[in-house]
């Protein structure tokens, strides 16, 4: 069965789970963990992505992210590709480091965000990496220690999490810790990592009750939320797909998109495609990368080959292009198209 496409939109909350291939370690030392965090700490502010929770374990990792300027898939590609290449070179190994695609669950923020923060931050304790809550409070490879003000990670959004508990910082921290500690007895929640229709409707008991009552329900393995949220997300994803289909049907390939960039910026096509760092060329390339990637669905690798630039350069250009579109209200599809 083919894998379903990832779902994303600006401001979407994602629970990301990264696993080592065949359950092998993806972190062999604290130096490895620090390199991973350094890469994450550079990408989070650069892409204006929010990170609310994270935990690094020997053979897997959890992240709770809210989509910023670029899709989470682009951020994760840059993060994992760079780290895997560094890791393989360091340990003189070849082949895949991570197990297939990472898992990405789009989550309904209310009422799940507090539960997800707790679930992710309790992972080191449940895995036996720390003995108790006191040790977890200072454990440097988990976002819990940042919320407890024992370690520092400037890129982690602690204020938003605090506000879920209180407007006063110290009180918020105290209430947060009590909330996390109370979760120890609850054990693991498969609903946060799998379950599809089951997860989307509150468990088997709720699911059976809805079916007996004749209520039609909607679920999806990529989404954590109630039925209305699932339907809303899937509808938005379908609308994005329809836009791509309409663009393709009207002949909007890479070449036509480049011509459209030249048109809206009043430039020659050759100038749009030319290398260089002049402000107008950079603007044109940024707009082209954004439209080709986000509207046509082309990969950053494919766009990079067309423009003879690196994958990371395409991602940065696409981010700039999104700002340009928002500020100047440019549209890829001409009104008379």
C-alpha positions as CSV (number, residue, x, y, z in Angstrom):
1,X,0.0,0.0,0.0
2,X,1.5,3.4,-0.9
3,X,2.3,5.7,1.9
4,X,0.0,8.7,2.4
5,X,1.4,12.1,1.8
6,X,2.3,14.2,4.8
7,X,-0.2,16.9,5.8
8,X,0.9,20.3,6.9
9,X,-0.2,23.9,7.0
10,X,1.1,27.1,8.6
11,X,0.7,27.0,12.3
12,X,0.1,23.2,12.4
13,X,1.2,21.2,15.5
14,X,3.3,18.1,14.8
15,X,4.5,15.3,17.0
16,X,7.6,14.0,15.2
17,X,9.1,10.6,16.0
18,X,12.5,9.7,14.6
19,X,13.8,6.1,14.9
20,X,17.1,4.5,14.1
21,X,17.1,1.8,11.4
22,X,16.6,-1.6,12.9
23,X,16.4,0.1,16.3
24,X,20.1,1.0,16.1
25,X,21.4,3.9,18.0
26,X,21.3,7.3,16.4
27,X,23.1,8.9,19.3
28,X,26.3,7.1,20.6
29,X,27.6,9.9,22.8
30,X,26.7,13.3,24.3
31,X,28.8,14.9,21.5
32,X,26.3,13.4,19.0
33,X,23.4,14.6,20.9
34,X,24.9,18.1,21.1
35,X,25.5,18.2,17.4
36,X,21.9,17.3,16.7
37,X,20.7,20.0,19.1
38,X,23.1,22.6,17.5
39,X,21.5,21.8,14.1
40,X,18.0,22.0,15.5
41,X,18.8,25.2,17.3
42,X,19.9,26.8,14.1
43,X,16.9,25.7,12.0
44,X,14.2,26.5,14.5
45,X,14.8,30.3,14.6
46,X,15.8,30.5,11.0
47,X,12.4,29.0,9.9
48,X,10.4,30.6,12.7
49,X,9.2,27.2,13.8
50,X,8.1,26.7,17.4
51,X,9.5,23.8,19.4
52,X,7.5,23.1,22.6
53,X,9.0,19.7,23.7
54,X,11.8,17.4,22.7
55,X,13.6,14.3,24.0
56,X,16.7,12.5,22.7
57,X,17.0,8.7,23.5
58,X,19.7,6.4,22.2
59,X,17.8,5.0,19.3
60,X,15.0,7.5,18.7
61,X,13.9,11.1,19.4
62,X,10.7,13.0,19.9
63,X,9.9,16.6,18.8
64,X,6.8,18.7,19.2
65,X,6.9,21.4,16.5
66,X,4.5,24.1,15.1
67,X,5.0,24.9,11.4
68,X,6.6,28.2,10.7
69,X,7.8,29.8,7.5
70,X,8.5,26.4,5.8
71,X,6.8,23.0,5.9
72,X,8.0,20.8,8.8
73,X,9.0,18.2,6.1
74,X,11.6,20.7,4.7
75,X,13.0,21.4,8.1
76,X,13.2,17.7,9.0
77,X,14.9,17.0,5.7
78,X,17.6,19.5,6.3
79,X,18.0,18.4,10.0
80,X,18.2,14.7,9.4
81,X,20.2,14.8,6.1
82,X,22.9,17.0,7.6
83,X,23.1,15.0,10.8
84,X,23.1,11.6,9.1
85,X,26.0,12.7,6.8
86,X,27.9,13.9,9.8
87,X,27.2,10.8,11.8
88,X,28.2,8.4,9.0
89,X,31.5,10.3,8.4
90,X,32.3,10.4,12.1
91,X,31.7,6.7,12.6
92,X,32.9,5.6,9.2
93,X,29.6,3.9,8.4
94,X,27.5,3.7,5.2
95,X,23.8,3.5,4.4
96,X,20.7,4.7,6.2
97,X,20.8,6.0,9.7
98,X,17.1,6.5,10.2
99,X,14.2,4.0,9.9
100,X,12.4,4.9,6.6
101,X,10.5,8.1,7.0
102,X,10.2,9.7,10.4
103,X,6.6,9.6,11.8
104,X,4.7,12.9,11.7
105,X,1.4,13.2,13.5
106,X,-0.6,16.5,13.0
107,X,-2.2,17.2,16.3
108,X,-5.2,19.2,17.4
109,X,-3.7,21.8,19.8
110,X,-6.6,21.9,22.3
111,X,-6.8,19.6,24.3
112,X,-3.7,17.7,23.4
113,X,-0.7,20.0,23.6
114,X,-0.2,19.8,27.4
115,X,-0.5,16.0,27.2
116,X,1.9,15.8,24.4
117,X,4.5,18.0,26.2
118,X,4.2,15.7,29.2
119,X,4.3,12.5,27.2
120,X,7.5,13.5,25.3
121,X,9.3,14.8,28.4
122,X,8.6,11.7,30.4
123,X,10.3,9.5,27.8
124,X,13.8,9.5,29.4
125,X,12.2,8.4,32.7
126,X,10.1,5.7,31.2
127,X,13.2,4.4,29.2
128,X,15.2,4.2,32.4
129,X,17.7,6.8,31.4
130,X,17.0,8.8,34.6
131,X,15.9,7.4,37.9
132,X,13.3,9.9,39.1
133,X,11.8,13.3,38.6
134,X,14.6,15.1,40.4
135,X,17.1,13.6,38.0
136,X,14.8,14.3,35.0
137,X,14.7,18.0,36.1
138,X,18.4,18.3,35.3
139,X,18.6,15.9,32.4
140,X,20.2,17.9,29.6
141,X,18.9,15.9,26.6
142,X,15.2,16.6,27.2
143,X,13.2,19.8,27.0
144,X,11.9,19.3,30.5
145,X,15.1,20.5,32.1
146,X,14.8,23.8,30.0
147,X,11.3,24.3,31.4
148,X,12.6,23.7,34.9
149,X,15.2,26.4,34.2
150,X,18.1,23.9,34.9
151,X,19.5,24.1,31.3
152,X,19.3,26.6,28.5
153,X,18.0,26.3,24.9
154,X,17.2,29.7,23.5
155,X,15.2,28.1,20.6
156,X,12.8,26.2,22.8
157,X,9.5,28.1,23.3
158,X,9.1,27.9,27.1
159,X,6.8,30.9,27.4
160,X,4.0,29.4,25.4
161,X,4.1,26.2,27.5
162,X,4.2,28.2,30.8
163,X,1.1,30.1,29.7
164,X,-0.8,26.8,29.6
165,X,-0.4,26.7,33.3
166,X,-0.3,30.3,34.6
167,X,0.6,33.8,33.6
168,X,3.2,33.9,36.4
169,X,6.5,32.3,35.6
170,X,7.3,30.6,38.9
171,X,3.8,29.4,39.5
172,X,3.6,28.1,35.9
173,X,6.8,26.2,36.4
174,X,5.6,24.6,39.6
175,X,2.2,23.7,38.1
176,X,3.9,22.2,35.0
177,X,6.2,20.0,37.2
178,X,3.3,18.7,39.2
179,X,1.4,18.0,36.0
180,X,4.4,16.0,34.5
181,X,4.9,14.1,37.8
182,X,1.2,13.1,37.9
183,X,1.6,11.6,34.5
184,X,4.1,9.0,35.6
185,X,1.4,6.7,36.9
186,X,-0.5,6.9,33.6
187,X,2.0,4.8,31.7
188,X,2.5,5.0,27.9
189,X,-0.2,6.4,25.7
190,X,-0.3,4.7,22.3
191,X,-2.9,7.3,21.2
192,X,0.0,9.8,20.9
193,X,2.0,7.7,18.5
194,X,-0.5,5.6,16.6
195,X,-4.1,4.5,16.3
196,X,-5.6,6.3,13.3
197,X,-9.4,6.2,13.6
198,X,-9.1,4.9,17.2
199,X,-6.8,7.8,18.2
200,X,-9.0,10.4,16.4
201,X,-12.1,9.5,18.4
202,X,-11.0,8.9,22.0
203,X,-10.4,5.1,22.2
204,X,-12.3,1.9,21.7
205,X,-15.0,2.6,24.2
206,X,-15.9,5.9,22.6
207,X,-15.5,4.5,19.1
208,X,-17.9,1.6,19.8
209,X,-20.4,4.0,21.4
210,X,-20.4,6.3,18.4
211,X,-20.9,3.4,16.0
212,X,-23.9,2.0,18.1
213,X,-25.4,5.5,18.1
214,X,-25.1,5.5,14.3
215,X,-22.8,8.5,14.3
216,X,-20.6,8.7,11.2
217,X,-17.0,9.3,12.2
218,X,-13.8,10.3,10.4
219,X,-10.3,9.2,11.3
220,X,-6.8,9.3,9.8
221,X,-3.5,7.7,11.1
222,X,-1.7,11.0,10.4
223,X,-3.9,13.1,12.6
224,X,-4.5,13.3,16.4
225,X,-7.8,15.1,17.1
226,X,-11.5,14.8,17.2
227,X,-13.6,14.0,14.1
228,X,-14.3,17.6,13.2
229,X,-10.6,18.5,13.4
230,X,-9.7,15.5,11.2
231,X,-12.3,16.5,8.6
232,X,-11.1,20.1,8.6
233,X,-7.5,19.1,8.2
234,X,-8.2,16.6,5.3
235,X,-10.4,19.2,3.6
236,X,-7.5,21.8,3.7
237,X,-5.1,19.1,2.3
238,X,-7.6,18.3,-0.5
239,X,-7.8,22.0,-1.4
240,X,-4.1,22.3,-1.6
241,X,-4.0,19.2,-3.8
242,X,-6.7,20.7,-6.0
243,X,-4.7,23.9,-6.4
244,X,-1.6,21.8,-7.6
245,X,-3.8,19.9,-10.0
246,X,-5.3,23.1,-11.4
247,X,-1.8,24.6,-11.9
248,X,-0.6,21.4,-13.7
249,X,-3.8,21.3,-15.8
250,X,-3.1,24.9,-17.0
251,X,0.5,24.1,-17.9
252,X,2.3,25.6,-14.9
253,X,5.5,23.6,-14.9
254,X,8.9,24.9,-13.8
255,X,9.5,26.8,-17.1
256,X,6.2,28.5,-17.1
257,X,6.6,29.4,-13.4
258,X,10.0,31.0,-14.3
259,X,8.3,33.1,-17.0
260,X,5.6,34.1,-14.5
261,X,8.3,35.3,-12.1
262,X,9.9,37.4,-14.9
263,X,6.4,38.8,-15.6
264,X,5.5,39.9,-12.1
265,X,9.0,41.3,-11.4
266,X,9.4,42.9,-14.9
267,X,12.6,41.1,-15.7
268,X,14.1,39.1,-18.6
269,X,13.7,35.3,-18.2
270,X,17.5,35.0,-18.6
271,X,18.0,37.2,-15.6
272,X,15.6,35.1,-13.5
273,X,17.6,31.9,-14.3
274,X,21.0,33.5,-14.0
275,X,23.4,32.9,-11.1
276,X,24.5,35.8,-9.0
277,X,23.7,37.7,-5.8
278,X,22.3,41.0,-7.1
279,X,19.1,41.9,-5.1
280,X,16.8,41.5,-8.1
281,X,18.3,38.1,-9.0
282,X,18.0,36.9,-5.4
283,X,14.4,38.1,-5.3
284,X,13.5,36.3,-8.5
285,X,15.2,33.1,-7.5
286,X,13.4,33.2,-4.1
287,X,10.0,33.7,-5.7
288,X,10.7,30.9,-8.2
289,X,11.9,28.5,-5.5
290,X,8.8,29.2,-3.3
291,X,6.3,28.7,-6.1
292,X,8.0,25.7,-7.6
293,X,8.3,24.0,-4.2
294,X,5.2,25.0,-2.4
295,X,2.7,25.4,-5.3
296,X,4.0,22.9,-7.9
297,X,5.2,20.3,-5.3
298,X,8.7,20.0,-6.8
299,X,11.4,18.7,-4.4
300,X,14.2,20.9,-3.3
301,X,16.6,18.5,-4.9
302,X,14.9,18.8,-8.3
303,X,14.7,22.6,-8.1
304,X,18.4,22.8,-7.1
305,X,19.4,20.8,-10.2
306,X,17.4,23.2,-12.4
307,X,19.1,26.3,-10.9
308,X,22.5,24.7,-10.2
309,X,22.3,25.5,-6.4
310,X,22.3,23.3,-3.3
311,X,19.2,21.8,-1.6
312,X,19.8,24.0,1.4
313,X,20.0,27.1,-0.8
314,X,16.6,26.2,-2.3
315,X,15.1,25.9,1.1
316,X,16.4,29.3,2.2
317,X,15.3,30.9,-1.1
318,X,11.8,29.4,-0.7
319,X,11.6,30.9,2.8
320,X,12.5,34.3,1.4
321,X,10.0,33.8,-1.5
322,X,7.1,33.1,0.9
323,X,7.8,36.5,2.6
324,X,7.9,38.2,-0.8
325,X,4.5,36.7,-1.8
326,X,3.0,37.8,1.5
327,X,4.4,41.3,1.4
328,X,3.7,42.0,-2.3
329,X,0.6,39.8,-2.8
330,X,2.0,38.1,-5.9
331,X,0.0,35.2,-7.4
332,X,1.4,32.4,-9.4
333,X,-1.7,31.9,-11.5
334,X,-2.3,35.0,-13.6
335,X,-5.9,36.3,-13.3
336,X,-6.6,35.8,-17.0
337,X,-5.0,32.3,-17.1
